[in-house]
Structure formats: C-alpha cells, structure tokens
Amino acid sequence: MLDDTLHEQLAGWVRPLVDLPVPDVRVLRRRARRRVMRRAAVAAAMTVVVAAAAVGISANLPSGRPAEEPAGGPPEGGISSWPAAPGTWTRGAWQPAGPLPAAGAAPSVAPYILIPRYEGVIQVRRVFTSVTTIATVPSPAGRYLAGVASAGDDRTFVVEAAIGGQRQNGIGYPMNPTAFAFYELRLGADGQPGPLRLLFTLPVRDVGSAGVDYFTISQDASMLAYPTSNGGFETISLATGQGRAWPPVDSGAVSPASLSWAGDRTLAFEWGAANNRHPPGIGIRVLEVAAPGNLLQASRLIVAYSRYCAAFGGCRDDPVIAPDGSAVIVPMAVCVRACAASEVMRAGVFTDSVVEYSTRTGQTIAYVASPVTSSFPGTLCEPVWTDPSGVQVVTSCGHPEWYDHGHVSRITAYMPMNGTNLLPFAWQPGSAGV
C-alpha cells in the first residue's frame, strides 16, 4: 500500500499535530522503569564516584585509546583499521552465534527470552508457554548482572554486570561501580544456560558511573554497540577487540534506546535534538559502521522525525531494523486532542501504533500493530521481534500482537509487563529498546 494512502487511513483515527522533538516524559518514565533494578535500593543522594579499583581479570588486550575520537572518525580502511577498543579483553573468548532463522519464519522459532531481575539474577523463560522461569543465571561473585542482549539465533546472548561499588544494606544495584563486565551466555536446545564466558571489561572512566544501558549486539554476536554519555555511541568488534567512537555532531544526540543492528555492519539509530533544538537530519537513520566520515556523514536519514512523531513529545525512541536491513520498524505516536505544548508538563490523548518503513526508499510498508488510543502517559507501543525480512513482526501495544504478511492478530506471549507496558528483556533480534 502506498505511503500517502496509509497516512490517510491513520488520519481517520487521529488528528496529527506538529512535532516537537524535545525530551519526552513517557520515554523518561520508561527509562526509569528500566533502571529501577539498578537503583531500587538507592534512597540517599549519590556520593562521589569511587576511584577505579584494580580488578583481577586475566586478559591480554589493554585499553588502547580514549573513549572519544575526533568527530571526523578514523580514516578509511574499514573495521580492520579501527584502533583497540576501550577496556580489557579476554583473548579467544568470543565465538560466533548460530544461524539466523529463515526469511519469513514465524516467531515460534525463537522460544526463549532472558529477563534481568532484582538482585542480579537473569531468568530464562519460554515466551510462548507460560510465565514460569525454566532456569536462572546468578551473578558472579563481586558482580551484579543487570543487562542482557540477544543475537539472532535466540540461543546466544551477551550479559552485562557491574563490578564493585556499594550496595545499600547489601541489596540492589551497586552505587558507583568501578567497572562493567560483558559475558557471553549460550542456551542449549532445552533453554538451559551454559557458563558465563568473560569477553571484556570497561572501566567506569570510559562509560561513566551510570553504566551501559541499552547496549545491543549484532545478529552473529560479532559486534556490540553501546551509548556513551556524550550523546553518541561506541561500536566494538567482539571478534577482534577493535572499536570506533561515534561522538555527536551539530549539537544533536543519539537516543540511547534506539540502537539496533542489521547484520554486522549496519546500525539503525534515532538522531534528535540536544543543545541544538533543530539539528540537521533528525529521525531514524541507518549507519554503515565501516564507512568513513562522522556520524551523519556515514549514515543516511530513512524516516524523518515528523513522520512518526506528531505527539508533542509523547513518542518512543526504540526502532528495530530487520536483520537483512530491508526495513525499519518504528513506534508511531500522534496527538488526538488537548496535547499540552509545555516541555515540562505533558497531557492529552494520543494514538500509538507501530509502522514498518523501507530502508531503501523510506516509504511506509505497513502498519504492523493495531492503533491504541489513550490519555497521557497512556499505553506505549513498541516492536519486540521480527523475522529476518520484516514480514513477521511481534509488537506490544498493551498486549502482544503478531503481524504476518499483512495481517495483524492477537498472540499469546508471556513477556514481562508492568501494567500495559513492557519491562526489560532480551529476545531475538536483539533490539536495545526493550
């Protein structure tokens, strides 16, 4: 269906208003929910960051450069020319993920999800069976498991843990950790987890004490990306220990929750306002990580911000790019009525849905979720799974739905929820946004 025809259909449901690319209270609330496991025990004000302590980790590749490079990026030559990535690396620990499911495969090919829980435990669940936990992964001694991302085979995961710091009364996420560790975790055919294999550690000076929320890995688990505190992000080859910093340009910023891989060379992200209220090219962009140039020079705009956000800040920022790179799946929000234009107070009635766009043309392919209308802050919509080509998509708009070659229907899936909104979990294809 043509792009303008689909927009006319949506206009029948809602009355779009102008966009306002400002920080979004609903997104901030969602980020707060994600961080609640990290800060549940923190009632007092944060203390001065503890000096980085020596961590006894066997490794061979030292931290090789500052966390930030010049905005122009490294010279041409591809990933093999990248400098050593930040952190301390365990040589030979990385192994590739298994094969992707076939194009057009149904969601049943990916039965397992991993859920980070309180007290540093990762739960394994069969997403289509029940809420029963079939296995748990405890934190290693002196560490606190907090984040998890999935590769494309639904069996290979990367888990992040905080090292050091102080825990109030011995519980909850530690304040002021000194470093962060990344482990590979693999599930057997029955969903049972194998041992954690240390890949690398990052000292707090390279990422800041807030940690590495929203990291994501590529389909083959060879690449990792994580947002940085300056409004950009870092891309790292887990296979070689090389990395490249992508600092922001033109006083814009990358939305931390928006990083999503296609293959191991293409990364989708949302570019938006920061110190500059109107940076060039805001919206969903696709980056070729081996290309020369800075963040905007090496990426191209796929979907302008105003096409998927017309809700006075009531928008999401967590797209999923199809593993073959052919489509990007984006939450859409428009204002129905009484939307406050204040940057401090949000109000009004919004309609949310999820839309799939072609990465080649930028045109709308389909609405892959039934639209939901609710008052602010309302029910939030987001894509949570896609087959390699984007013809099978699972979404959540208060309840799970399955888009199958143009048809949307309810589906039974036991994803972790807080009311009508999703809690953090990892599921193929490894979006950072959920």
C-alpha positions as CSV (number, residue, x, y, z in Angstrom):
1,M,0.0,0.0,0.0
2,L,1.3,3.5,-0.9
3,D,2.7,5.7,1.8
4,D,0.2,8.5,1.4
5,T,-2.7,6.1,1.4
6,L,-1.6,4.7,4.8
7,H,-1.3,8.2,6.2
8,E,-4.8,9.0,5.1
9,Q,-6.0,5.9,6.9
10,L,-4.3,7.0,10.1
11,A,-5.7,10.4,9.7
12,G,-9.1,8.9,10.0
13,W,-8.2,7.7,13.5
14,V,-6.4,10.7,14.8
15,R,-5.8,14.4,14.0
16,P,-2.0,14.8,13.7
17,L,-0.4,17.9,15.0
18,V,3.1,19.3,14.5
19,D,6.0,17.5,16.0
20,L,8.1,18.8,18.8
21,P,11.5,17.0,19.1
22,V,12.1,17.6,22.8
23,P,12.8,15.3,25.7
24,D,9.8,13.1,26.3
25,V,8.4,12.3,29.8
26,R,7.0,9.0,28.7
27,V,10.4,7.9,27.4
28,L,12.0,9.2,30.6
29,R,9.5,7.1,32.6
30,R,10.3,4.1,30.6
31,R,14.0,4.6,31.1
32,A,13.3,5.0,34.8
33,R,11.5,1.6,34.8
34,R,14.5,0.0,33.1
35,R,16.8,1.5,35.7
36,V,14.6,0.6,38.7
37,M,16.5,-2.7,39.1
38,R,19.7,-0.7,39.3
39,R,18.6,1.8,41.7
40,A,15.9,0.2,43.8
41,A,18.0,0.3,46.9
42,V,19.4,3.8,46.5
43,A,17.4,6.1,48.8
44,A,20.1,8.6,49.7
45,A,21.9,11.1,47.4
46,M,24.7,9.8,45.2
47,T,28.1,10.0,46.7
48,V,31.4,11.0,45.0
49,V,32.4,8.4,42.4
50,V,34.7,5.8,44.0
51,A,38.2,5.7,42.4
52,A,38.6,2.9,40.0
53,A,39.9,-0.1,41.7
54,A,42.1,-2.8,40.2
55,V,40.1,-5.8,39.1
56,G,41.7,-9.2,39.0
57,I,40.8,-10.3,35.5
58,S,43.0,-12.4,33.2
59,A,43.3,-10.5,29.9
60,N,45.7,-9.8,27.1
61,L,44.4,-6.7,25.3
62,P,44.9,-3.5,27.2
63,S,42.7,-0.4,27.0
64,G,44.0,1.3,23.9
65,R,42.6,4.8,23.5
66,P,40.3,7.5,24.9
67,A,36.6,6.8,24.8
68,E,36.1,9.6,22.3
69,E,37.7,10.3,18.9
70,P,37.6,13.4,16.7
71,A,34.1,13.9,15.2
72,G,35.6,13.1,11.7
73,G,36.2,9.5,12.8
74,P,39.1,7.2,11.8
75,P,40.4,7.1,8.2
76,E,39.1,4.8,5.5
77,G,40.0,1.2,5.7
78,G,37.1,-0.5,7.3
79,I,36.8,-2.2,10.7
80,S,40.3,-3.8,10.4
81,S,41.7,-0.3,10.6
82,W,39.9,0.6,13.8
83,P,42.1,1.1,16.9
84,A,41.9,-1.1,20.0
85,A,38.6,-0.7,21.8
86,P,38.3,0.7,25.3
87,G,38.5,-1.9,28.1
88,T,40.4,-5.0,28.9
89,W,39.8,-8.1,26.7
90,T,39.9,-11.8,27.2
91,R,41.6,-13.2,24.1
92,G,39.8,-16.1,22.3
93,A,36.6,-15.9,24.4
94,W,34.3,-14.8,21.6
95,Q,32.5,-17.4,19.5
96,P,30.0,-16.6,16.7
97,A,26.3,-17.1,17.1
98,G,24.3,-19.8,15.3
99,P,22.5,-19.2,12.0
100,L,19.5,-16.9,11.7
101,P,16.1,-18.3,11.1
102,A,14.9,-18.4,7.5
103,A,13.2,-15.3,6.0
104,G,9.5,-15.4,6.7
105,A,10.0,-17.7,9.8
106,A,7.2,-17.5,12.4
107,P,8.0,-16.2,15.9
108,S,7.9,-19.8,17.3
109,V,11.5,-20.3,16.0
110,A,12.6,-18.0,18.9
111,P,11.0,-19.5,22.0
112,Y,13.4,-18.1,24.7
113,I,13.6,-14.7,26.4
114,L,16.0,-13.6,29.1
115,I,14.8,-11.2,31.8
116,P,17.1,-9.3,34.2
117,R,15.6,-9.3,37.7
118,Y,16.3,-7.8,41.1
119,E,19.4,-9.0,43.0
120,G,21.4,-9.5,39.8
121,V,19.6,-12.7,38.5
122,I,18.8,-13.4,34.9
123,Q,15.7,-15.5,34.3
124,V,15.2,-17.7,31.3
125,R,11.5,-18.1,30.1
126,R,9.7,-19.8,27.3
127,V,7.9,-16.8,25.9
128,F,5.0,-18.7,24.3
129,T,4.4,-21.3,27.1
130,S,4.0,-19.6,30.5
131,V,5.4,-17.1,33.0
132,T,7.3,-20.0,34.6
133,T,11.1,-19.5,34.9
134,I,12.9,-22.5,33.5
135,A,16.4,-21.5,34.6
136,T,18.3,-18.7,36.3
137,V,21.7,-17.3,35.9
138,P,23.2,-15.8,39.2
139,S,25.7,-13.0,39.3
140,P,29.4,-14.0,39.6
141,A,31.0,-13.1,43.0
142,G,31.5,-9.4,43.4
143,R,29.4,-8.5,40.4
144,Y,25.8,-7.7,39.6
145,L,24.1,-8.9,36.4
146,A,22.0,-6.1,35.1
147,G,21.7,-6.0,31.3
148,V,21.2,-8.6,28.5
149,A,21.1,-8.5,24.7
150,S,20.2,-11.3,22.2
151,A,21.8,-12.4,19.0
152,G,19.8,-13.6,16.0
153,D,19.8,-17.3,16.8
154,D,17.8,-16.9,20.1
155,R,20.5,-19.0,21.8
156,T,23.4,-16.6,22.1
157,F,23.3,-13.6,24.5
158,V,25.6,-11.0,25.9
159,V,25.1,-10.2,29.6
160,E,26.5,-7.1,31.4
161,A,27.5,-6.9,35.0
162,A,28.5,-4.0,37.3
163,I,31.8,-4.6,39.2
164,G,32.4,-3.1,42.7
165,G,30.6,-0.2,44.2
166,Q,28.4,-0.1,47.3
167,R,25.0,-1.8,47.9
168,Q,22.7,-0.3,50.4
169,N,22.2,-2.9,53.2
170,G,23.7,-5.4,50.8
171,I,20.8,-5.3,48.4
172,G,20.0,-3.8,45.0
173,Y,22.2,-2.4,42.2
174,P,25.5,-1.0,43.5
175,M,26.2,2.7,43.7
176,N,29.4,3.9,42.0
177,P,30.6,0.7,40.3
178,T,34.2,0.8,39.3
179,A,33.9,-1.2,36.0
180,F,31.5,-3.2,33.9
181,A,32.0,-6.7,32.6
182,F,30.4,-8.3,29.5
183,Y,29.9,-12.0,29.3
184,E,28.7,-14.4,26.6
185,L,25.9,-16.7,27.6
186,R,24.6,-19.6,25.5
187,L,21.4,-21.6,25.9
188,G,21.1,-25.3,25.0
189,A,18.3,-26.6,22.8
190,D,16.3,-27.1,26.0
191,G,16.8,-23.5,27.1
192,Q,19.3,-24.4,29.9
193,P,22.1,-21.8,30.2
194,G,25.8,-22.7,29.9
195,P,28.6,-21.0,31.8
196,L,29.3,-17.3,31.6
197,R,32.4,-16.6,29.4
198,L,34.0,-13.2,30.1
199,L,34.5,-11.2,26.9
200,F,35.8,-7.8,28.2
201,T,35.5,-5.2,30.9
202,L,35.2,-1.5,30.7
203,P,36.5,0.8,33.5
204,V,34.0,3.4,34.7
205,R,36.1,6.2,33.2
206,D,35.2,5.0,29.7
207,V,31.4,5.0,30.1
208,G,30.5,7.0,33.2
209,S,29.1,5.7,36.5
210,A,25.6,5.4,35.0
211,G,26.7,2.4,33.1
212,V,26.0,1.0,29.7
213,D,22.2,0.8,29.5
214,Y,20.8,-0.1,26.1
215,F,23.8,-1.9,24.6
216,T,22.9,-4.2,21.7
217,I,24.7,-6.9,19.7
218,S,24.6,-7.9,16.1
219,Q,22.8,-10.9,14.7
220,D,26.0,-13.0,14.6
221,A,27.1,-11.7,18.0
222,S,30.3,-10.3,16.5
223,M,29.5,-6.6,17.1
224,L,28.4,-4.7,20.1
225,A,27.2,-1.0,20.4
226,Y,26.5,1.0,23.5
227,P,25.5,4.6,24.0
228,T,28.0,7.0,25.6
229,S,27.5,9.8,28.0
230,N,28.3,12.5,25.4
231,G,25.2,11.7,23.3
232,G,26.9,9.4,20.8
233,F,27.8,5.7,20.9
234,E,30.6,3.2,20.5
235,T,30.8,0.3,18.1
236,I,33.0,-2.6,19.1
237,S,34.1,-5.8,17.3
238,L,33.8,-8.6,19.9
239,A,35.7,-10.8,17.5
240,T,38.8,-8.6,17.3
241,G,38.7,-6.2,20.3
242,Q,38.7,-3.2,18.0
243,G,36.3,-0.3,18.2
244,R,35.2,3.1,16.9
245,A,33.7,6.0,18.8
246,W,30.8,7.9,17.2
247,P,30.6,11.2,19.0
248,P,27.6,13.5,18.2
249,V,27.9,16.4,15.8
250,D,26.0,19.6,15.2
251,S,25.0,19.6,18.9
252,G,22.5,16.8,18.3
253,A,22.3,13.5,20.2
254,V,21.6,9.8,19.7
255,S,18.6,8.4,21.6
256,P,20.3,5.7,23.9
257,A,17.4,3.2,23.5
258,S,17.4,3.3,19.7
259,L,20.4,1.2,18.7
260,S,19.6,-1.8,16.5
261,W,21.8,-4.0,14.3
262,A,21.2,-5.4,10.8
263,G,23.9,-7.9,10.0
264,D,27.2,-6.8,11.5
265,R,27.9,-3.6,9.5
266,T,24.6,-1.7,9.7
267,L,23.2,0.1,12.7
268,A,19.9,1.9,13.0
269,F,19.5,4.8,15.5
270,E,17.4,7.8,16.2
271,W,19.0,11.2,15.8
272,G,17.4,14.0,17.7
273,A,17.8,17.4,19.5
274,A,20.2,18.1,22.3
275,N,21.9,21.5,22.8
276,N,20.8,22.3,19.2
277,R,16.9,22.4,19.1
278,H,17.0,21.7,15.4
279,P,20.0,19.6,14.3
280,P,20.0,18.5,10.7
281,G,18.5,15.2,9.6
282,I,16.6,14.2,12.8
283,G,14.7,10.9,12.7
284,I,15.6,7.3,12.1
285,R,19.0,6.9,10.4
286,V,21.0,3.9,9.2
287,L,24.7,3.9,9.7
288,E,27.3,1.9,7.8
289,V,29.9,1.4,10.6
290,A,32.8,0.8,8.3
291,A,32.2,3.9,6.3
292,P,34.4,7.0,6.6
293,G,33.3,10.3,8.0
294,N,31.5,11.4,11.1
295,L,28.2,10.1,12.4
296,L,26.0,12.0,10.0
297,Q,28.3,11.6,7.0
298,A,28.4,7.8,7.4
299,S,24.6,7.5,7.9
300,R,21.5,8.4,6.0
301,L,18.1,9.5,7.0
302,I,15.4,6.9,6.5
303,V,12.4,8.3,8.3
304,A,12.1,12.0,9.3
305,Y,11.1,12.6,12.9
306,S,7.8,14.3,12.0
307,R,6.6,11.3,10.1
308,Y,6.4,9.0,13.1
309,C,6.2,11.6,16.0
310,A,3.4,14.1,15.9
311,A,2.5,14.0,19.6
312,F,4.2,16.9,21.4
313,G,6.9,14.7,22.8
314,G,4.7,11.6,23.6
315,C,6.9,9.5,21.3
316,R,9.1,6.4,21.6
317,D,12.7,6.1,20.5
318,D,13.3,2.3,20.1
319,P,13.2,1.2,16.4
320,V,14.1,-2.3,15.3
321,I,15.8,-2.8,12.0
322,A,15.1,-6.1,10.2
323,P,18.1,-8.4,10.3
324,D,18.5,-8.2,6.5
325,G,18.5,-4.4,6.6
326,S,15.4,-4.1,4.3
327,A,13.1,-2.4,6.7
328,V,13.0,-0.5,10.0
329,I,10.1,-0.9,12.4
330,V,9.3,2.2,14.4
331,P,6.8,3.2,17.1
332,M,4.4,6.0,15.9
333,A,2.6,8.4,18.1
334,V,0.2,11.2,17.1
335,C,-1.9,13.6,19.2
336,V,-5.7,13.2,19.1
337,R,-6.7,16.2,21.3
338,A,-5.7,18.5,24.2
339,C,-2.0,17.9,23.9
340,A,0.0,20.3,26.1
341,A,2.9,22.0,24.3
342,S,4.8,22.6,27.5
343,E,8.2,20.9,27.7
344,V,7.6,20.3,31.4
345,M,4.0,19.0,31.6
346,R,2.7,16.6,29.0
347,A,-1.0,16.0,28.7
348,G,-3.6,15.0,26.1
349,V,-4.9,11.9,24.2
350,F,-2.5,10.0,22.0
351,T,-2.9,7.3,19.4
352,D,0.1,4.9,19.2
353,S,0.9,2.2,16.7
354,V,4.0,0.6,15.1
355,V,4.9,1.2,11.4
356,E,7.4,-0.5,9.1
357,Y,9.3,1.6,6.6
358,S,11.6,0.6,3.7
359,T,15.2,1.4,4.3
360,R,15.8,1.7,0.6
361,T,13.0,4.3,-0.2
362,G,11.9,5.4,3.2
363,Q,8.3,4.7,2.2
364,T,5.8,3.1,4.5
365,I,5.4,-0.6,4.0
366,A,2.7,-1.4,6.6
367,Y,1.2,-0.6,10.0
368,V,2.2,-3.8,11.9
369,A,0.2,-3.2,15.1
370,S,-3.4,-2.2,15.8
371,P,-3.6,1.5,16.9
372,V,-4.3,2.2,20.6
373,T,-5.7,5.5,21.8
374,S,-5.3,6.5,25.5
375,S,-4.7,9.5,27.7
376,F,-1.2,10.6,28.6
377,P,1.0,8.8,29.6
378,G,-1.1,6.0,28.0
379,T,-0.3,2.7,26.5
380,L,3.1,2.5,24.9
381,C,3.7,0.6,21.6
382,E,6.9,-1.0,20.5
383,P,8.2,-3.7,18.2
384,V,9.8,-6.6,20.0
385,W,10.7,-9.3,17.4
386,T,11.0,-9.6,13.7
387,D,12.0,-12.3,11.2
388,P,15.0,-11.6,9.1
389,S,12.9,-9.8,6.4
390,G,10.3,-8.0,8.4
391,V,7.3,-9.9,7.1
392,Q,6.6,-11.4,10.5
393,V,6.7,-9.0,13.4
394,V,5.6,-9.2,17.1
395,T,4.6,-6.0,18.8
396,S,3.2,-4.8,22.1
397,C,0.6,-2.1,22.5
398,G,-0.6,-3.1,25.9
399,H,-0.9,-6.7,24.6
400,P,1.1,-8.9,22.2
401,E,0.2,-8.9,18.5
402,W,1.5,-10.7,15.5
403,Y,1.9,-9.2,12.1
404,D,2.0,-11.9,9.5
405,H,2.4,-10.9,5.8
406,G,-0.1,-8.1,6.1
407,H,-2.5,-9.5,8.8
408,V,-2.4,-8.4,12.4
409,S,-3.8,-10.7,15.1
410,R,-3.6,-11.2,18.9
411,I,-0.9,-13.7,20.0
412,T,-0.3,-15.3,23.4
413,A,3.2,-14.4,24.6
414,Y,4.3,-14.1,28.2
415,M,6.5,-11.1,28.1
416,P,7.3,-9.3,31.4
417,M,4.9,-6.4,31.9
418,N,4.2,-3.5,34.2
419,G,0.5,-2.9,33.6
420,T,0.3,-2.4,29.9
421,N,3.9,-1.6,29.3
422,L,6.9,-3.9,28.8
423,L,9.7,-4.4,31.3
424,P,13.2,-5.0,30.0
425,F,14.0,-8.4,28.4
426,A,16.1,-9.8,25.6
427,W,14.6,-11.6,22.6
428,Q,15.9,-12.1,19.0
429,P,16.7,-10.0,17.0
430,G,18.4,-8.2,19.9
431,S,16.9,-4.7,20.0
432,A,18.2,-2.5,22.7
433,G,14.9,-0.8,23.1
434,V,13.0,-3.3,25.3
